[in-house]
Amino acid sequence: MPKQKKLALPSKKGKRSQVQVPESADDYQELADVEETTGNKWRAGDVRKATNAYIRAIKLYIEGLQKFPQSFDLAYNKSHLQLEMTQQPRIMAVLEEHHNISPVHFLNTTLASHRYALHLEQDNAEVMFNTAQVLTSLAEELSEFRSRRPTEAVRLLEEAPELFSSCLARQEIMYEESQSMMQMAEEEEEDTAMDLSGGAPVPPSSDPNGNVAAENDISEDSNKPEEETATIQQPTTAVDLIDTALAQLSTLATLCGVMSYLDEQKEPALISQLGRQLLEQRIPAYAAKLSPNELESVKSDIALSKAQFIGALTEAEFRHRDIDLQTSSERLETFKQLDLTTDPKAMCAYADALVEFSDAIGELYSSHQSPDIAARRWKFLSTASSLYTAASKLEFATDKAAIHVARGDVELLRHSLTEPPSNLSDALRASAPTLLRNAEIYYRGAGRQADADKDLRTAAEARIKESVAAHMAWLMGPGQEEAPSTPRPAVFSGFSSPQAWCCIKEMESEGLLSETWAERIATEWRLSLGGMSNCGL
């Protein structure tokens, strides 16, 4: 998306920095800028200080909008700051832990800010794009276990593509305008070159570029007070069109996934139609406008987005029984066209799709009744495990803590396939203890990585899951029918009982734990913590 940028212009020394009591919208913007700059300075080192500074900036925006409700700049910059905060897991964790602001609450507030800014400028393409992004992020949060409201999430995800479509329509107009202006500028340059090469000289008074008039304006305005800031809009490019189309495709993929939580599966035909329109018409048309270098820079993003959408749509259509197991498996081969050796995003995306599809198979088929189904799910999960492991070893991979958590999750999913009655081979069933030890190790690694990244939320999840895996391994040790002879694993401190309980119940809902295992682990937690309350998050 083209970003609106606040362009700093020369100003008299100390003029705006001495604002004590804001009297105008610009004054509020100046003071908010100071707080945002402070937050940016601390974000890498002290995320709590950074978050506090951003909160002060938001309060200034709120106060400014109360006095100047028609100020689009204040409304836009407030919404944009909140959007940036939602994209920083560390900041969201601080808001939740130290300010008692849940992700759902903050995302709802951010959405309200974007709707207000869009109300002030209804044809602003960037605000449309950002609003659709927030709708998608809020829907994703509402699909999480502890705040799962799938009906509301689906409603938001149905609104987001409409906004993306409106954004694309506006951007297409802006793109054509930009191209026309560029063509006019090139023609004027050619005319000027002809004049300089021997054509008739152009009198100063009739200079088509208005250079003399501009100089006079500068001279006349030289004694006027200088402006502090100005807002500029970058020209809309074909890359911007591609970015918006891919964002819309990603939202459609998210919608496919969230629909699986509905009590009654929705017909995915409309999603398929919208996706095909993007993949077969709009994206190729936009790509044709790119230069060779631009096309090379976005080729991998287009391929990845296409594979992710096809994977999500395949799962949705499979759950809706529109396609069979064999057709679904063949469609997932799309991921093999990606770089599955050096691209961690592609590797994790393929692994995610395999895990989700294995889950769908488990819901529609009984693994314990068909050896073929059990073996197929095991193969999918084993491939996913290999992909996650390879991705975690790449130095430039981002969000390694989440990758290690995914590795642990896959081991528990494979462990669930070994539980009786199981139609897996004896050798695979015998791997159950090893799978639990692996899960414990991967979760421990995730916790350490999350600590290094200062990702509080992932660190908490990893340590609770590590303790769960450790307890499972302990309970499966020698003498399973009696009290295990080895000491009970230590319970990690720093977690409230509801926090641990919610994580255990989420693991059960995701198939990481059977109902029996969830009850056994809950009992262990009660024994260790002296009682456990219900999930209240």
C-alpha positions in Angstrom: 0.0 0.0 0.0 1.2 3.6 -0.6 1.9 5.1 2.7 0.9 8.7 3.7 4.0 10.2 5.1 4.5 13.2 7.4 7.2 15.2 5.7 9.3 17.2 8.0 9.9 20.7 6.7 12.4 23.3 7.8 11.2 25.3 10.8 12.4 28.0 13.1 14.5 26.7 15.8 12.5 25.7 18.9 9.2 27.0 17.5 7.0 23.9 17.9 9.1 22.0 20.5 8.0 24.6 23.1 4.3 23.8 22.9 3.1 23.4 26.5 -0.7 23.7 26.2 -2.0 22.5 22.8 -4.4 24.9 21.1 -4.7 23.4 17.6 -4.9 20.1 15.9 -1.3 20.6 14.8 -0.2 21.2 18.4 -1.7 17.8 19.4 0.0 16.2 16.5 3.3 17.7 17.5 3.0 16.4 21.1 1.9 13.0 19.9 4.8 12.8 17.6 7.2 13.4 20.5 5.6 10.4 22.4 5.7 8.2 19.3 9.4 9.1 18.8 10.0 8.2 22.5 8.2 4.9 22.0 10.2 4.0 18.9 13.4 4.7 20.8 12.6 2.3 23.5 10.8 -0.4 21.5 13.9 -2.6 20.9 15.2 -2.3 24.5 12.4 -1.7 27.0 9.1 -2.6 25.5 7.1 -1.5 28.6 8.5 2.1 28.3 7.8 2.0 24.6 4.2 0.9 25.2 3.6 3.5 27.8 4.8 6.2 25.4 2.5 4.9 22.7 -0.4 5.0 25.2 0.4 8.6 26.0 0.4 9.4 22.3 -3.0 7.7 21.9 -4.4 9.8 24.7 -3.2 13.0 23.1 -4.9 11.9 19.8 -8.1 11.2 21.7 -8.0 14.6 23.4 -7.2 16.3 20.2 -10.1 14.6 18.3 -12.5 15.6 21.1 -11.6 19.3 20.3 -11.1 18.9 16.6 -13.3 16.0 15.5 -13.0 16.7 11.8 -9.2 16.5 11.8 -8.4 13.6 9.5 -4.7 13.8 10.3 -5.3 13.2 14.0 -7.8 10.4 13.2 -5.5 8.7 10.6 -2.3 8.9 12.7 -4.1 7.6 15.8 -5.5 4.6 13.9 -2.2 4.0 12.2 -0.3 3.9 15.5 -2.8 1.5 17.0 -2.4 -0.7 13.9 1.4 -0.8 14.3 1.0 -1.7 17.9 -1.3 -4.7 17.0 1.4 -6.0 14.7 4.0 -6.2 17.6 3.4 -9.3 19.8 5.6 -7.9 22.5 3.6 -4.7 22.8 0.3 -6.7 22.8 1.7 -8.9 25.6 2.6 -5.8 27.7 -0.9 -4.3 27.1 -2.4 -7.5 28.4 -0.1 -8.2 31.3 0.5 -4.7 32.6 -2.5 -2.7 31.5 -5.2 -5.4 31.6 -6.1 -4.7 27.9 -6.9 -7.9 26.1 -5.9 -8.3 22.4 -9.6 -8.5 21.5 -10.4 -5.3 23.3 -7.4 -3.4 21.8 -8.2 -4.7 18.3 -11.8 -3.6 18.7 -10.6 -0.1 19.7 -8.3 0.0 16.8 -11.1 -1.0 14.4 -13.3 1.8 15.8 -10.4 4.3 15.2 -10.1 3.1 11.6 -13.9 3.3 11.0 -13.8 6.9 12.3 -10.9 7.9 10.0 -12.7 6.2 7.1 -15.8 8.2 7.9 -13.8 11.4 7.5 -12.3 10.3 4.2 -14.4 7.6 2.7 -12.4 7.3 -0.5 -9.0 7.0 1.2 -7.4 3.8 -0.2 -4.9 3.4 2.6 -7.5 3.7 5.3 -9.6 1.1 3.5 -6.7 -1.2 3.3 -5.7 -0.8 7.0 -9.3 -1.2 8.1 -9.6 -4.5 6.2 -6.3 -5.6 7.9 -7.7 -4.8 11.3 -10.9 -6.7 10.6 -8.8 -9.7 9.6 -6.6 -9.5 12.7 -9.6 -9.2 15.0 -11.3 -12.2 13.4 -8.1 -14.2 13.8 -8.0 -13.3 17.5 -11.7 -14.2 17.9 -11.0 -17.6 16.4 -8.5 -18.3 19.2 -9.6 -20.8 21.8 -9.9 -18.5 24.8 -12.0 -15.9 23.0 -13.5 -18.1 20.3 -16.5 -16.5 18.7 -16.5 -18.0 15.2 -19.8 -16.5 14.0 -18.5 -13.0 14.8 -15.2 -13.8 13.3 -16.8 -15.0 10.0 -18.9 -11.8 9.8 -15.7 -9.7 10.1 -13.9 -11.8 7.5 -16.8 -11.4 5.1 -16.6 -7.6 5.5 -12.9 -7.4 5.0 -12.8 -8.6 1.4 -15.5 -6.1 0.5 -13.2 -3.3 1.8 -10.2 -4.8 -0.1 -12.4 -4.7 -3.3 -13.3 -1.1 -2.7 -9.6 -0.3 -2.0 -8.6 -2.0 -5.3 -11.2 -0.1 -7.3 -9.9 3.2 -5.8 -6.3 2.2 -6.3 -6.9 1.3 -10.0 -8.2 4.8 -10.6 -5.2 6.3 -8.7 -2.9 4.1 -10.7 -4.3 5.3 -14.0 -4.1 8.9 -12.8 -0.4 8.4 -11.8 0.4 6.9 -15.2 -1.3 9.8 -16.9 0.7 12.3 -14.9 3.9 10.5 -15.6 3.2 10.5 -19.3 2.4 14.2 -19.2 5.7 14.9 -17.4 7.6 12.9 -19.9 6.0 14.8 -22.8 6.8 18.1 -21.1 10.4 17.0 -20.7 10.6 16.1 -24.4 9.1 19.5 -25.3 11.7 21.3 -23.1 14.5 19.3 -24.7 13.3 20.3 -28.2 13.3 24.0 -27.1 16.9 23.7 -25.8 18.0 21.9 -28.9 17.0 24.8 -31.2 13.3 25.2 -31.1 11.7 28.6 -30.5 12.5 30.0 -27.1 9.6 30.2 -24.6 9.1 33.7 -23.2 9.3 33.8 -19.3 5.7 35.1 -19.1 4.3 32.1 -20.9 6.5 29.4 -19.3 4.1 26.4 -19.3 5.8 25.1 -16.1 5.2 28.3 -14.3 8.9 28.5 -13.1 9.0 32.3 -12.9 5.7 32.5 -11.2 6.8 29.9 -8.7 10.0 31.9 -8.0 7.8 35.0 -7.4 5.6 33.1 -5.1 8.6 32.0 -3.1 9.8 35.5 -2.9 6.5 36.9 -1.8 6.0 34.1 0.8 9.5 34.4 2.2 8.4 36.3 5.2 5.4 34.1 6.0 5.6 31.6 8.9 6.9 28.2 7.8 4.8 25.1 8.0 5.9 22.4 10.4 4.6 19.4 8.5 2.9 18.4 5.2 1.2 15.3 4.1 2.2 13.8 0.8 0.8 10.8 -1.1 3.1 8.6 -3.0 2.0 7.6 -6.5 0.1 4.3 -6.7 2.1 1.6 -8.4 1.3 -1.8 -9.8 3.1 -3.3 -6.8 0.5 -1.6 -4.6 -2.2 -3.3 -6.6 -0.5 -6.7 -6.2 -0.1 -6.1 -2.4 -3.8 -5.4 -2.0 -4.9 -8.3 -4.1 -2.6 -10.7 -2.1 -3.9 -9.3 1.2 -7.5 -9.9 0.0 -6.5 -13.5 -1.0 -4.9 -14.0 2.5 -8.1 -12.9 4.2 -10.2 -15.3 2.1 -7.8 -18.1 3.2 -8.3 -17.1 6.8 -12.1 -17.2 6.3 -11.8 -20.7 5.0 -10.0 -21.7 8.2 -12.3 -20.0 10.6 -15.4 -21.5 9.0 -14.3 -24.9 10.4 -15.2 -23.7 13.9 -18.8 -23.1 13.0 -21.5 -25.5 14.2 -22.7 -25.8 10.6 -20.2 -25.7 7.8 -20.8 -22.8 5.3 -20.7 -23.3 1.6 -17.2 -22.3 0.4 -18.4 -21.7 -3.3 -18.4 -17.9 -3.0 -14.9 -17.9 -1.5 -13.7 -20.1 -4.3 -15.2 -17.7 -6.9 -13.6 -14.6 -5.4 -10.3 -16.4 -5.1 -10.3 -17.6 -8.7 -11.1 -14.1 -9.8 -8.0 -12.8 -8.0 -5.7 -15.6 -9.1 -6.9 -15.9 -12.7 -7.8 -12.3 -13.6 -6.7 -9.5 -11.3 -3.3 -10.6 -10.1 -2.1 -11.6 -13.6 -3.3 -8.3 -15.0 -1.5 -6.4 -12.3 1.7 -8.5 -12.7 1.7 -7.6 -16.4 2.1 -4.0 -15.5 5.3 -4.7 -13.5 8.9 -4.2 -14.7 11.0 -7.3 -14.8 12.8 -6.4 -11.6 9.5 -5.7 -9.8 8.0 -8.9 -11.0 11.0 -10.9 -9.8 10.6 -9.2 -6.3 7.0 -10.3 -5.9 7.0 -13.7 -7.7 7.6 -15.7 -4.5 5.0 -13.7 -2.6 2.4 -14.4 -5.3 3.3 -18.1 -5.4 3.1 -18.4 -1.6 -0.2 -16.6 -1.3 -1.7 -18.8 -4.1 -0.6 -22.0 -2.4 -1.9 -20.9 1.0 -5.3 -20.0 -0.4 -5.5 -23.3 -2.3 -4.5 -25.2 0.8 -7.2 -23.4 2.9 -9.9 -23.7 0.3 -9.0 -27.4 -0.1 -9.6 -28.0 3.6 -12.8 -26.1 3.6 -14.2 -27.9 0.5 -13.0 -31.2 2.0 -14.8 -30.5 5.3 -17.9 -29.5 3.3 -17.6 -32.8 1.4 -17.3 -31.1 -1.9 -14.1 -33.0 -2.8 -12.8 -36.4 -1.7 -9.6 -37.3 0.2 -7.6 -38.2 -2.9 -8.4 -34.9 -4.7 -7.6 -32.9 -1.6 -4.2 -34.6 -1.2 -3.4 -33.9 -4.9 -4.2 -30.2 -4.5 -1.8 -29.8 -1.6 1.0 -30.7 -4.1 0.7 -27.0 -5.1 3.1 -26.2 -2.2 5.8 -28.3 -3.8 6.2 -25.6 -6.4 7.6 -23.3 -3.7 11.1 -23.1 -2.4 11.0 -25.7 0.4 14.7 -25.6 1.0 15.7 -22.1 1.8 12.4 -20.2 2.3 11.2 -20.6 5.9 7.8 -18.9 5.2 7.1 -21.4 2.4 8.2 -24.3 4.5 6.1 -23.3 7.5 3.1 -22.6 5.3 3.2 -26.1 3.8 3.7 -27.6 7.2 0.7 -25.6 8.5 -1.5 -26.8 5.6 -0.5 -30.5 6.3 -1.3 -30.2 10.0 -4.7 -28.5 9.3 -5.6 -31.1 6.7 -4.6 -34.0 9.0 -6.9 -32.5 11.6 -9.8 -32.3 9.0 -9.2 -36.0 8.1 -9.3 -36.9 11.8 -12.7 -35.2 12.1 -14.3 -36.8 9.1 -12.7 -40.2 9.3 -11.8 -42.5 12.3 -8.1 -43.1 12.4 -8.7 -46.2 14.6 -11.0 -47.9 12.0 -8.8 -47.5 8.9 -5.0 -48.3 8.8 -4.8 -46.4 5.6 -6.2 -43.2 7.1 -4.0 -43.5 10.2 -0.9 -44.0 8.0 -1.8 -41.1 5.8 -2.2 -38.7 8.8 1.1 -39.9 10.2 2.8 -39.2 6.9 1.3 -35.7 6.7 2.4 -34.9 10.3 5.9 -36.4 9.8 6.4 -34.3 6.7 5.2 -31.2 8.6 7.7 -32.0 11.4 10.6 -32.2 9.0 9.6 -28.9 7.4 9.3 -27.1 10.7 12.7 -28.6 11.8 14.4 -27.5 8.6 12.9 -24.0 8.9 13.9 -23.6 12.5 17.6 -24.1 11.5 17.7 -21.3 8.9 19.4 -18.3 10.4 17.1 -15.8 8.7 13.9 -17.5 9.8 11.7 -15.1 11.8 9.4 -16.0 14.8 11.5 -19.1 15.7 9.8 -19.4 19.0 6.5 -20.1 17.2 8.2 -22.6 14.9 9.5 -24.5 17.9 6.0 -24.5 19.5 4.7 -25.9 16.2 7.3 -28.7 16.3 6.2 -29.6 19.8 2.5 -29.6 18.8 3.2 -31.9 15.9 4.9 -34.4 18.2 1.8 -34.4 20.5 -0.4 -34.9 17.4 1.6 -37.9 16.3 1.6 -39.2 19.8 -2.3 -39.0 19.8 -2.2 -41.4 16.8 -0.3 -44.0 18.8 -2.9 -44.2 21.5 -5.0 -47.3 21.6 -6.9 -48.5 19.8 -4.5 -47.6 17.0 -4.0 -49.2 13.5 -0.4 -47.9 13.2 2.4 -50.4 13.0 4.0 -51.7 16.2 7.2 -49.7 15.5 5.3 -46.4 15.2 3.2 -47.1 18.4 6.4 -47.9 20.2 7.7 -44.3 19.5 5.1 -42.7 21.8 7.6 -42.1 24.7 10.1 -40.6 22.3 7.5 -38.3 20.8 6.7 -36.9 24.3 10.3 -36.3 25.1 10.8 -34.6 21.8 7.8 -32.4 22.4 9.2 -31.4 25.8 12.5 -30.5 24.3 10.9 -28.4 21.5 8.7 -26.5 23.9 11.7 -25.8 26.1 13.5 -24.4 23.1 10.5 -22.3 22.2 10.4 -20.9 25.7 14.1 -19.9 25.6 13.7 -18.3 22.2 10.6 -16.4 23.3 12.5 -15.1 26.3 15.3 -13.9 24.0 12.6 -12.2 21.8 10.8 -10.9 24.9 7.6 -12.5 23.6 5.7 -13.0 26.8 2.7 -14.7 25.3 4.6 -17.3 23.4 6.9 -17.9 26.4 4.0 -18.6 28.7 2.4 -21.0 26.2 5.7 -22.8 25.6 6.4 -23.4 29.3 2.9 -24.6 30.1 3.0 -27.0 27.2 6.5 -28.1 28.2 5.2 -29.0 31.6 2.3 -30.8 30.1 4.6 -33.0 27.9 6.8 -33.7 30.9 3.9 -34.8 33.0 2.6 -37.0 30.2 6.1 -38.7 29.8 6.2 -39.1 33.6 2.8 -40.7 33.7 3.7 -43.1 30.9 6.9 -44.1 32.6 7.6 -47.5 34.2 4.7 -48.7 36.3 1.9 -46.8 34.4 -0.8 -48.5 36.3 0.8 -47.6 39.7 2.3 -44.4 40.9 5.4 -43.7 38.8 8.7 -44.3 40.6 10.5 -41.2 39.3 9.9 -37.7 40.9 7.0 -35.7 39.6 8.2 -33.0 37.1 8.4 -29.5 38.5 5.5 -27.2 37.7 6.7 -23.9 36.1 5.9 -20.9 38.3 4.6 -17.6 37.0 1.3 -18.9 35.7 -2.2 -18.4 37.1 -4.4 -21.4 37.4 -6.8 -20.1 34.8 -4.0 -19.5 32.4 -2.7 -23.1 32.7 -6.2 -24.5 32.6 -7.1 -22.5 29.4 -3.9 -23.8 27.7 -4.8 -27.4 28.6 -8.3 -27.0 27.3 -7.0 -25.4 24.1 -4.6 -28.3 23.6 -7.6 -30.7 24.0 -9.6 -28.7 21.4 -6.7 -28.8 18.9 -6.3 -32.5 19.3 -2.9 -32.3 21.1 -4.5 -34.0 24.1 -7.3 -36.6 24.2 -10.1 -35.9 26.7 -8.6 -38.6 29.0 -5.2 -37.0 28.9 -6.6 -33.6 29.5 -8.4 -34.8 32.6 -5.2 -36.6 33.9 -3.1 -33.4 33.3 -5.7 -31.3 35.0 -5.6 -33.6 38.0 -1.8 -33.3 38.1 -2.1 -29.5 38.0 -4.6 -29.5 40.8 -2.3 -31.6 42.9 0.7 -29.4 42.2 -1.1 -26.0 42.6 -3.5 -26.9 45.3 -6.7 -26.5 43.2 -7.6 -25.0 39.9 -10.3 -22.6 38.9 -12.2 -22.6 35.6 -10.9 -20.7 32.6 -11.8 -17.1 33.1 -9.8 -15.4 30.4 
